[in-house]
Amino acid sequence: PTVVRNVAVGAGSMWARIGGVVSPFVVYSKQLWLPLPFVIFGGSAVLAGVIAMALPETMGADLPETTEEAENFGVKRKPTQVYLSDILKHGEAHQNRAYEEENPDDPHSDATSHGSAESTAL
């Protein structure tokens, strides 16, 4: 959602400015121990990478449009099987097909357009 994205960008910008203010003091920490600035900067980068590993994978997924969808994003669903016959019939393996089959009344799912020549044409 746009509101959440704007808050995240603002928070990232704020922490970048704080890092710019604090960085000269980190450089002066080499008077305590020579490799300390490298440990601080390197440790913060490794910590950020470890925290980023907790984020859900977004490759090939429809990104959420509402806050409710964002709260449910990345929640483990029942795994579905993709059959070769589906790929041959539709030209691709549809990742949301299991959701569409479980919720046929959902107005957001458009099961009729999947696999049509218009949607797969380049």
Secondary structure, DSSP 8 states (H G I E B T S, - for coil): -HHHHHHHHHHHHHHHHHHHHHHHHHHHGGGT-TTHHHHHHHHHHHHHHHHHTTS---TT-----SHHHHHHTT---------HHHHHHHSS--TTHHHHHH-TT-TT--TTTTT-HHHH--
